[in-house]
């Protein structure tokens, strides 16, 4: 089942918004013109990533400074689990997730 999150026309660099889908807190970002969907939870200690800073494809958790490569989900400067990423689905003029 497709769950629409946003209209494609709204996805510009710098876009950032959270969504709750099936009890899961998700963060939709546009980085270098690429929409990305990740769990809105740092795997290090569970902090929200909505206020994380971005430097190109690197997302830095505001709570403890753990950095993740958004292309792979791998942590760059700490020993912790990978960032949970989700595949986006498209339907007409909308982007979303298949559940």
N, C-alpha and C positions, 0 to 999 in steps of 0.2 A: 504494500500500500504506500503510495506516494504522499508525503506530508510536505506541503509547500512552506518555505521559510521566507522567501523574499522575491520581489520582482527583479529580473535581470537588470533593468534600467537603473536601479538603485545601487548596484554593485560597482563602486568606484574605489580607487586606492584610498585607504584610510577607513573604509567602512568597518564597523565593529558593532555587533549586536548579539545579545544572548537570547536563547530560546529554550523552552522546556518541552521536551518531546518524550512521551512515554516514561515520565519520571526522571529523565536524564537531562542534566543541565548542559547545554551546548553553546559554543561560541563560534559565530560565523564572522570571518575576517576576510578582507581583500588585501593581499600583499603582492606588490609588484604585478598588479592587474590580474592576480590569480585568486579566485575565491577558495577559501579553506575552511573546513569544519572540524573543530576539535572539542574535546570535552572541556568544559569550563571549570577545570579542576587541575591544579598542579599535582603531578604524581609524587612530588617530594613530601608535602605535608597537607595537601588538600585545599590550599588557598585558591580563591577565585582568580581566574586569569583575565577577567574583563578589564582590569586596570593595568595589566602587564604592559611593558614598553616594547616597542618594535624597532629593530634596527635591521632593515632589509628583511630577510627571511628568518631572523632570530627573534624569538619571543622570550622576554626576560620577566620572570615572576616578580611582582612587586614586593612580596613578603620576604623571600630569602635570597633573591637574585639568581635563582637557578635559570639557566638559559637553555632553550630548545631550538633545534633546527626544525622549522615548520615543514620543510620538504620531506623529512624522514621521521620526525617526532623524537629523534634521539636527543638526550641531554648532552650539553657541551661542556659544562663546568662542574658537574656533580655526579655522584654515583646514585642514580635513582632509576625508576622505571621510565619507559618511553611515554611520551605524550600520546594520549589516545586520540587517533585521527579517524574521521569517517569519510566515506565516499559520498560525494554529492551526486544528486540525480537532477535531471532537467525535464520539465514538462512545459512546452510552449514558452511563455515569457517568464517562467518561474524557475527558481532553483530550490531544491529541497533535499529530502532524504527518503530513501525507501526503507520502510520498516516491515 
